Amino acid sequence: MLTPDALRAHLLDARLAGVVATLREVSLRRYRLFAAGDPRVLIGIDPERSWRTRELIELMADRCGVSADPRRTSGHDVIDPDRTLAALDAFADRLAAAARRGAPVLLGTGHPHRLLGFYGGLADALSAAGCTVLTPAQGRCVDITTRFGLRTHHLDYVRGVALLREPGISRPGGEPGAHTHSPLPVRLALAAAAEAGGPLPELVIGDHGWVCGAGQLGFEAIGLADADDPAPFVGQAEGSVSVVVPLDDGVRSEHYGPLIRYVLNRACLSQ
């Protein structure tokens, strides 16, 4: 059994929390873009009110542990490991509640090269507990705006986890899927589930546009977010997102393994 103290040490050793790779100037730029209403940073959240940059810094300091001083404009950001642990406990509690009632669930990621294993482990455990892991809109096309312009992708599922692929793109020896923060994939999946007559997910698990887009549409949503992603934390503050776990979402995929074991053990879903 992985204790909270052991996981806390792992978070710091792997730089999932503590001093993380995320740069302060990147975080501040994204806070300013969110305050300006840039959809690339809103990623599916429609804020109930205007958020000023200073308010976003204060929110991220409260939820993540980053510096609350707007004069600190450079260096690496810091995520408080105790906030990460507390959020992982809340995350596990939502998994346990879904498992107890055999709820249909939908999982998706915009970081498949890093987080596919994490979500895949959750999908396996929830399926074994009697939850239906939904895979709506498999193979459907979705147009995503990238820095190279509009690109057509298609929605796919690996181990029950939704991700986007670019047609004709392969990464030999690597995990499949494209990096995206867009809420369009989850909107497509939820619309397809509704068109098919259900079931609809009672819990959506993911990151970026998956958790923000689902939460904005009224679905219970839980997920992971980095210190430079204010949208999920605003969603949580305003009540559209249930749980957000602050951590670095770009470390090597194997470093998320202990997190899977911890949350599944707390949720009584360990196999």
Secondary structure, DSSP 4 states (H G I P E B T S, - for coil): ---HHHHHHHHHHTTSSEEEEEEHHHHHHHHHHHHTT-HHHHTT---SS---HHHHHHHHHHHT-----TT--SSEEEE-HHHHHHHHHHHHHHHHHHHHTT--EEEE-S-HHHHHHHHHHHHHHHHHTT--B--TTTT-EEEEEETTEEEEEEEEEETTEEEEE-TT---TTS--------SHHHHHHHHHHHHTT-PPPSEEEEETHHHHHHHHTT--EEEEE-TT-HHHHHHHHHTS-SEEEE--TTS-GGGGHHHHHHHHHHTT---
